[in-house]
Amino acid sequence: MAFSTIPDPVSADEAEDQYFKYLKRKKLWIIIFMVTTVFGFFFSLFACQSETITNKDVWDVLIARLSGRTGPVSYIDTVVWNYNMPRAIMGVVVGASLAVGGAIMQIIMRNPLATPYTTGVSAGASMGAALFIYLDVALMWTGDYNTTVAINAIVFAMIPTAAILLVARQRHITPTSMILAGIAMMYIFSATTTLLMLLAPHAETVEGAYMWTIGSLGRVTWENIPIVIAVVIISIIALQMISRNIHLMNAGQRTATTLGVNVRFYRNLALFITATMTAVVVGVTGGIGFMGLIAPHLARIVVGSDPKYLLPCSAFISATILLIADAVAKTITLGGIPVGIITSVIGGPLFILILVKSAKKIWY
């Protein structure tokens, strides 16, 4: 007869030591992905479409710009400082925002397939952009084409979110109902965008709007970086501050309420912050897919589901992937392609691999 062995009891000191080692491993993973983000930033910065621009040329421009020794603007200076640098900075910001938004949505919706676009933000933004690109309908003309498109997209991106928040005010609303409402809003706005496409007077505008919906960092300029950075930083800090209450929602609504969490308030607050952050990002770059889906899952594998560690780890993982993807997007063809194509090519197989590897595990 075989007897199962019972492990020796662990003392309180040993248990405490193991716990702190576990926390140190989480922090170490965050530091590792922070370093990979720095690597991805410079990889994207040095990836130039022109073969005539060498690494030395890039360093020379960076040193001259950072030291204030600016002379006549040359072709190399324009490519490195006015094209590659804004893209690299926005790659970090966009990657971080989509990953954090995805992690929060997966928690509050209690669904591993939730993303920052679940509430229909991307579809609303596409409709707002289409209104201006197809029909020249601008909520506010700024004198700059890309900025005007961005404002249209941001405002219309918040419309489906407002509808979801109204639905969420119902007393017995469930996360599943909110997801279904978001899908409904997505279909409504997507259908409207398709109708605008059919009504477009010029074929060139259809191509331009389609390229916008794919998602690209190529339209980023120094002018629209400050507002995006400000919104993303404030949003991530706010979400981190309420992360403890959000984490308790993993135990279920009744349990969280028993522990003193106002589930409806924190769920709606997290939803509003995430939607606002996502709307601003999508308004500038368009819809970049899969970053808000795969990055939280990758982070959850190495640091667990505690938002205190999950959010920063997800942010750095997503930023790394997006920066590398953008470097490939810039150089894969002579004119470059939208980074949304690359992230979809990478994200699809990677997400399937995650599902296969974690098929026997319970998601929480």
Secondary structure, DSSP 4 states (H G I P E B T S, - for coil): ---PPPPPPPPHHHHHHHHHHHHHHHHHHHHHHHHHHHHHHHHHHH--S-TT--HHHHHHHHHHHHHT---S--HHHIIIIIIIHHHHHHHHHHHHHHHHHHHHHHHHTT-TT--TTTTSHHHHHHHHHHHHHHH---SS--S-HHHHHHHHHHHHHHHHHHHHHHHHTSTT--HHHHHHHHHHHHHHHHHHHHHHHHH-S-HHHHHHHHHHHH--STT--TTTHHHHHHHHHHHHHHHHHTHHHHHHGGG-HHHHHHTT--HHHHHHHHHHHHHHHHHHHHHHH----SHHHHHHHHHHHHH-S-HHHHHHHHHHHHHHHHHHHHHHHHHSSSS---HHHHHHHHHHHHHHHHHHHTTTSPP-
